[in-house]
Amino acid sequence: MSETKRIFIAVVGVGGVGKVFLGQLEQLRERLQKQDPPLELRLVLVRRSNKQILQKDWKALDIPSILAQLDSSNEPCPPFEEVLDHLTKAPGKVIL
């Protein structure tokens, strides 16, 4: 088997469309992990207008539970420019 490639995913806006996208992302993530060579999609950011969850160490967020985690989060959103700066330092490609 070849080395796993990683793509980091950042989702801004998890309303109606964003929630559906996260469900599709989980299904796609599972499928791509099984191919040869495997492709790992890592959700590293979920952001709403007033809160966010960001994995600063680039580990994957748990997609099935991320919305509940976001709802219970008390961390304020940093300026979006700071988030973009962090994403540009990813150890691989990022899809925003």
Protein Blocks (a to p, Z undefined) as FASTA:
>chain_A
ZZddddddddehjafklmmmmmmmmmmmmmmmmpccddddddfbdcdfkbccddfkopac
dfklmmmmmmmpcbdcddfklmmmmmmmpgbdcdZZ
